[in-house]
Structure formats: C-alpha cells, structure tokens
Amino acid sequence: MTETPRAAMARVARTIDEKRLTHGRTGNLAVRDGDRTLVTPTGVRLREVDPSQLSVLDADGRHVDGPRPTKEAFLHAAMLRARPELRAVVHTHSPFSAAVSCLDGLDPEEPLPPLTAYFGMRVGRLRLLPYIAPGDVSAADSIADAARTHQALLLRNHGPVVAGADLDAALDALEELEHAAQIFFVTQGLRTAPLTAAQLAALSA
C-alpha cells in the first residue's frame, strides 16, 4: 500500500524526534500534496504530529485549511516555490549544525568543508544565510533566491533547512549535514583534506 503524504509527514516527524535532530517544540517539515503543501502545525512536538491534523497551504503559501501552521511555514513555501522539481523540506535545530551557524568568520558560500563523499552526494553545496528572526516573512525572497542553486541552507544562529525529492531524501541530507557538522568540530585544530572540486563533480557525474 502506497504511503500517503500525510502518513509520511507523521513518520518522518517521529524519526526526527527519535534521532534527536531537534528539541522541544522546535523543527518543522513540509511536503507537496497535489497543488497544495502540507506543513506541521505550530506548537506541536514532532513526535506528536497527527496526520489528520496538518496545516494546508495553497500554491502561494497561504494557510487555507487545518490548524495554524508553524511560524516558519514561509521557509518551506519559499524553497518549494523556487524548486518545483522538489517535493519536501525539513527544518530542524540540529545541535551540531546549529552550533556551526553560530560561529564567526564562516564563508557564506562554504560554511562547512566537503570532507566526505556522502556530504557531496547528499548535501552538495551548502549556503549560509544571514540571521533571520523566526517568523520573519520578509526573508522569503532571499531564501527563494538561495534555494534556486542550493538544496541545503544554513540559517545563521538558527539551523538547517533542507529540501529533497521526498521527505526521506530531505531527511537523509539533513542527517548527512548534521554528521558533517559533527566531523567539523571533531577535526578542529587538525589538518584536513577536503574533497577537491573535481572529486565533488565526479560524484554527480
């Protein structure tokens, strides 16, 4: 039996909570469902997401049905609007990724070095965006602009936003990003050998 988008939302939300990729009532996700988008509601712990109680947005990101959506629904709507070929977005406050987002002196075009092949394959290019206050919808255009060339974004002093072909692909990329952030901290002060541009290009060939 094919899993419905609503069932997938509840399953992936629980997985994020079980793997401690976010905390408390933080973290949210979205998936396309026809010409609308399902988003997790505001104030709900991910382990308690009910597939029958999801927020529904129209193609323009307006709330049209279900409970009030997360205040960060605009993040998801902006990314999906910019990348019509993608179907899902996951946003968390994963500890190592969030910690990286708080560091000074990061290169916005490469806030994490590509140290592993799986980072290159699942995350690809990571972009660091300036600080955005939670719920600040005025940042939607800058998020959409970045999403046109990057499936994974890191919000400064906040956390990652990752899009994928489906929720499982987005979650895989999020987990790989969190693992890369952990490796980054473990190797601080040590000489590393990031993958070269040619090696990264070969991964997507």
C-alpha positions as CSV (number, residue, x, y, z in Angstrom):
1,M,0.0,0.0,0.0
2,T,1.4,3.4,-1.0
3,E,2.1,5.7,1.9
4,T,0.1,9.0,1.8
5,P,1.8,12.4,2.1
6,R,0.1,12.8,5.5
7,A,1.3,9.4,6.8
8,A,4.9,10.2,5.5
9,M,4.8,13.5,7.4
10,A,3.9,11.9,10.7
11,R,6.5,9.1,10.2
12,V,9.4,11.4,9.3
13,A,8.4,13.8,12.1
14,R,8.7,11.0,14.6
15,T,12.0,9.9,13.2
16,I,13.5,13.4,13.6
17,D,12.4,13.4,17.2
18,E,13.6,9.9,17.9
19,K,17.1,10.7,16.4
20,R,17.2,13.9,18.5
21,L,17.7,16.1,15.4
22,T,15.7,18.8,17.1
23,H,14.4,19.5,20.6
24,G,11.2,20.5,22.4
25,R,8.6,22.0,20.1
26,T,11.2,23.1,17.5
27,G,11.6,21.7,14.0
28,N,9.0,21.6,11.2
29,L,8.6,20.0,7.8
30,A,6.5,20.2,4.7
31,V,5.6,18.1,1.7
32,R,3.7,18.8,-1.6
33,D,0.3,17.1,-1.8
34,G,-1.1,17.8,-5.3
35,D,-1.3,21.6,-5.8
36,R,-1.1,22.3,-2.0
37,T,1.5,21.8,0.6
38,L,1.2,20.1,4.0
39,V,3.1,21.7,6.9
40,T,3.4,20.8,10.5
41,P,1.2,23.0,12.8
42,T,2.6,25.5,15.3
43,G,3.4,24.4,18.8
44,V,3.4,20.7,18.1
45,R,6.2,18.4,19.2
46,L,7.3,16.4,16.2
47,R,6.7,13.1,18.0
48,E,3.1,14.1,18.4
49,V,2.3,15.0,14.8
50,D,-1.1,13.7,13.8
51,P,-1.5,13.0,10.1
52,S,-5.2,14.2,10.3
53,Q,-4.2,17.5,11.9
54,L,-1.8,19.1,9.4
55,S,-1.8,22.7,8.2
56,V,-2.5,23.1,4.5
57,L,-1.1,25.9,2.3
58,D,-2.1,26.9,-1.2
59,A,0.4,27.3,-4.1
60,D,1.1,30.9,-2.9
61,G,1.9,29.8,0.7
62,R,-1.4,31.0,2.2
63,H,-3.0,29.0,5.0
64,V,-6.2,27.5,3.6
65,D,-7.1,24.6,5.9
66,G,-6.2,22.7,9.1
67,P,-4.6,24.1,12.3
68,R,-2.4,27.2,12.3
69,P,0.9,26.4,10.6
70,T,4.3,26.8,12.1
71,K,5.6,30.4,12.0
72,E,8.3,29.1,9.8
73,A,6.0,27.8,7.1
74,F,7.3,30.6,4.8
75,L,10.7,28.9,4.8
76,H,9.1,25.8,3.3
77,A,6.9,27.7,0.9
78,A,9.8,29.8,-0.4
79,M,12.0,26.7,-1.0
80,L,9.3,24.7,-2.8
81,R,8.4,27.7,-4.9
82,A,12.0,28.1,-6.0
83,R,12.4,24.4,-6.7
84,P,9.3,23.0,-8.3
85,E,11.1,19.7,-9.0
86,L,11.5,19.0,-5.3
87,R,8.6,17.9,-3.0
88,A,9.7,18.2,0.6
89,V,11.5,20.4,3.1
90,V,12.8,19.6,6.6
91,H,13.9,22.3,9.0
92,T,15.5,21.5,12.4
93,H,17.7,23.0,15.1
94,S,20.1,20.0,15.0
95,P,22.8,20.7,17.6
96,F,26.0,20.5,15.6
97,S,24.5,22.2,12.6
98,A,23.1,24.9,14.8
99,A,26.4,25.3,16.6
100,V,28.2,25.8,13.2
101,S,25.6,28.5,12.3
102,C,26.7,30.5,15.4
103,L,30.4,30.6,14.5
104,D,32.0,33.8,13.4
105,G,34.1,34.1,10.2
106,L,32.3,31.4,8.2
107,D,32.4,31.6,4.4
108,P,28.7,32.0,3.3
109,E,29.4,30.0,0.1
110,E,31.1,27.1,2.0
111,P,30.3,27.2,5.8
112,L,31.3,23.5,6.1
113,P,34.2,22.0,4.1
114,P,33.2,18.9,1.9
115,L,35.2,16.4,3.9
116,T,33.2,13.2,2.9
117,A,31.8,11.8,-0.3
118,Y,28.4,11.4,1.2
119,F,28.3,15.1,2.1
120,G,29.0,15.8,-1.6
121,M,26.3,13.4,-2.7
122,R,23.5,14.1,-0.3
123,V,24.0,17.7,0.6
124,G,26.0,19.1,-2.3
125,R,26.5,22.8,-1.9
126,L,25.6,24.4,1.4
127,R,24.8,28.1,1.7
128,L,24.9,30.2,4.9
129,L,22.2,32.8,5.1
130,P,22.3,35.9,7.3
131,Y,20.3,35.9,10.6
132,I,16.6,35.7,10.1
133,A,14.3,36.2,13.1
134,P,11.9,33.3,13.5
135,G,8.7,34.1,11.6
136,D,10.2,37.0,9.6
137,V,8.4,36.5,6.3
138,S,10.3,39.4,4.7
139,A,13.2,36.9,4.3
140,A,11.1,34.7,1.9
141,D,12.7,36.2,-1.2
142,S,16.2,35.8,0.0
143,I,15.5,32.2,0.9
144,A,14.0,31.5,-2.5
145,D,17.0,33.1,-4.3
146,A,19.4,30.9,-2.4
147,A,17.3,27.8,-2.9
148,R,17.4,28.1,-6.7
149,T,21.1,27.0,-6.5
150,H,21.2,25.2,-3.2
151,Q,19.0,22.4,-1.7
152,A,20.6,22.9,1.7
153,L,20.7,26.2,3.6
154,L,22.1,27.0,7.0
155,L,20.3,29.9,8.7
156,R,22.8,31.9,10.9
157,N,22.2,31.5,14.6
158,H,19.4,29.1,13.9
159,G,19.8,25.8,12.0
160,P,19.5,23.9,8.7
161,V,16.7,23.9,6.0
162,V,17.0,21.1,3.6
163,A,14.9,20.2,0.5
164,G,14.6,16.9,-1.3
165,A,12.8,14.9,-3.9
166,D,10.7,13.5,-1.0
167,L,10.7,13.6,2.8
168,D,13.1,10.7,3.1
169,A,15.6,12.3,0.8
170,A,15.4,15.6,2.7
171,L,15.9,13.7,6.0
172,D,18.9,11.8,4.6
173,A,20.5,15.1,3.5
174,L,19.7,16.7,6.9
175,E,21.3,13.8,8.7
176,E,24.4,14.0,6.5
177,L,24.7,17.7,7.1
178,E,24.5,17.1,10.9
179,H,27.2,14.4,10.6
180,A,29.4,16.7,8.6
181,A,29.0,19.4,11.2
182,Q,30.0,16.9,13.9
183,I,33.1,15.9,11.9
184,F,33.9,19.6,11.5
185,F,34.0,20.1,15.3
186,V,35.9,16.9,15.9
187,T,38.7,17.9,13.5
188,Q,39.0,21.5,14.7
189,G,42.7,22.3,15.1
190,L,43.7,19.4,12.9
191,R,44.8,19.5,9.3
192,T,42.0,18.2,7.0
193,A,41.9,17.4,3.3
194,P,38.5,18.4,1.9
195,L,37.4,16.8,-1.4
196,T,38.5,18.8,-4.5
197,A,36.2,20.4,-7.0
198,A,37.0,17.6,-9.4
199,Q,36.2,14.9,-6.8
200,L,32.9,16.6,-6.0
201,A,32.0,16.9,-9.6
202,A,32.7,13.2,-10.2
203,L,30.1,12.3,-7.5
204,S,27.3,13.8,-9.5
205,A,28.5,12.6,-12.9
